[in-house]
């Protein structure tokens, strides 16, 4: 099964309305959030932590797929950093930070439309980063804590996740993604999903996954 273009995964997004697709995008980006907040960015990027915090807060404030002036203003302020005016040679953790930032920019461009294709592009980006990290772990000589736990998880994972035949992070991301999308599609109309018990559970799942990313990314030395 191809996790990039699997019909079952694509069908979930196709069934969503604009607001639901915005929620799916938010949860995908939430799974990439800890590398932004918990790993120090290079000083030469000139990123203002306050501007980042405001961006992340506004990005969660209005998940209806419609244009959002407050979010756009937060993104514009964040985009004033020197990061956006120079070229850098990113290391592993920095790649994740840049991809997360790019994801928020794509989300901004999608507001007002939030099409299936735009949603899928951001969700697939999170899947691809998970698979990339799995391949990096497979090829590295660096000792990374938690290897036994990751192997145990893969040994116990059930179908249909097992059928994708991917590594720990790709599998775990698909698991969390599936739970998020299922909750989005089954939520009662008009419900503020993030404020509900289910929503808080989903945020915790995404944050736990994101912190696992940080734990592994932090195991690799940075120049």
N, C-alpha and C positions, 0 to 999 in steps of 0.2 A: 504494500500500500504506500502511495506517495503522499507524505504528510504536507507537501506544498500545495498540491492540487487535488486532494482527496474530495470525492463528491459529497461524502457525509459532512465533512467540515465546511465545505462551501455552501451546502444546503442550509446549514444553520444560519449563516450570514444572510442568505437569500430570503429567509423567512422573516428577518427583522425589519422593522420600520426604521426611519431615520434616527429617532431618539435611541432606539435599541442598539443600532450600529455604533452610535456615539459612545454608549456605555461599553460596548465590546472593545472599542479603540482605547477607551480610558483604562480598562482592566489590563489590556495588552501592554500599555505604557507603564502602568503601575508595577508590572512584573520587572520592568527595567529601571525602577526608580532608585533603589538602594545604591547602585554604582554611582548615581549622580550625587546623592546626599551623604554617603558614607565613605567614599573614597576621594581624597583630596585631588582636585584638578590641578594641572600644571599652572604655576604662577603666571607664566607668560600668556595664558589664555585670558587672564584678566576678568574672570567671571565673578560677579558680585553675588555672594551667598544670599543676600536679602532679595535680590532680583530673582534668583532661582527659586527661593521659597515662595515668593509671590506668584511666580509662574505656575508652580505645582499646585498651589492652593486654588488659583483661579481656574486651572485646568480641570479641577474636580467640582467646581461650583455650579456649572450649568451644563448638564449632559442631555440636551434635547436636540442636538444636531443643527441648531440655528446659529446664525452669526452672534458673536459674543464680544462686545466692545471691550469689556474689562479684561477678558483673556487676551485679546489682541494687543491691548496697551501693555499688559504684562510681558508678552512676547517681544514687543517692540523694545521695551526697556532692557530686557535680557539680551537682545540682539545687538545692543550697543557695545558689548564686550569686544576686545581686540581679537578674540577667537574667530570672529566672523570676517576679519579683514586680512588674515594671514594664512599661510599654509604650514601644516605641522606634520611630523612623522609620528603618528600615535602608536603607543605600545598597547598591550592587550587590554588592560582595564580602560584605557583612554578610548579605544575603539568602541567599547560598550557605552561609554559616556557620550561620544559623538553620535552614535546611532540612536540613543535615547533622545538626545536633543533634536536630531533630524526628525524623529517620530513625532515630537510635539509640533514641529513646523509643518509637517504633512497634515497633522490633525487640524491645525489652524486653516490651512488651505482648503480643507474638505468641508469646513463649517458652511452651512447653507445648502449643501448638497448631500454630503456624507453618503456617497453612492456605495454600492456593493464593492466595486473595484477599489475605491479609495480605502474602504474599511479593510478589505482583504489584504491590501498592500501593507498596511501597518501591522495587522495581526500576523501576517506571514513573516514580516521583518523580525518579530519577536521569536518566532519559531526558528528562523535561520540563525539568529544569534545563539540560541540554545544548542543547535546542532554544531555550530562553529566551535563552541566551547568544548563540546564532547570530543570533537576531532582533535582539538588542541591538547586536551588531556590525554588522548590516546597516543599522541606523538611525543609528548614531553618526557624528559628524564627527571623533571622536578618532582619531588615527593609532595603530594597534595593530600592534606588530611581529609578523612571521610571516605576513602576509597572503598573500604569494606561495606560501609552503610549504603553507598551508591550501588554496589554490586548486589547487595541483598535486596534492595528495592527492585532492581531489574529482574532478579530471580523470582520475585513474587508477584510481579505485575501481571494483571489479567488481560484477557482480550476485551475490547479490540486494540488496546494500546500496544500489546505485545506484537501485533501484526505489523506495526510500522517498523520494527526492527532497527530502532535508533538507540542512542545512548541515554544516559541518565537524565541530563538536563532537557533534551528534546522530548523525552517521554514524560517527564514531570511537568514540563510546560504544557504539553498537550492535555494532560490530566486536569490541570488547573484551568486551562482555557475552556475545556469541555464543561466543567462545573460552572464557570462564569456564564457561558453561553446558554446553558440549560436554565439557569436561574433567571437570566434576562428574558428568555422566551416564555417562561411560565409565570413571571411576575404579574400581579393584578394591575390592570391599566390605571394609570394615575398614581401608582405607588412610587415613593421616593426610595428606590432600591438601596442606595448607599446608606440611608438612614435606618433601614430595617435590620433585623437580626441576621437575615440571610446576607444582606449586603456587607455587614460588618464581618461576617465569617469569610466572605469572598475577599475582602480587603486583607484580612489576616493571612489567607492562603497566598495571595499575590505577594504580600510583604515577606512571608517566610521564604517563598521561592527566591525573591529578590535578594534577601540576606544570604541565601546559599550561594548565589552568584558572587556576592562580595567576598564570602569566605574563601572561595576558590580563586577568584581574581587576585586577592591579597596575598596568596601563597607565592605568586610570581614576583621576583624582584623587579624594581623599576629603576631606570638610570637616573 
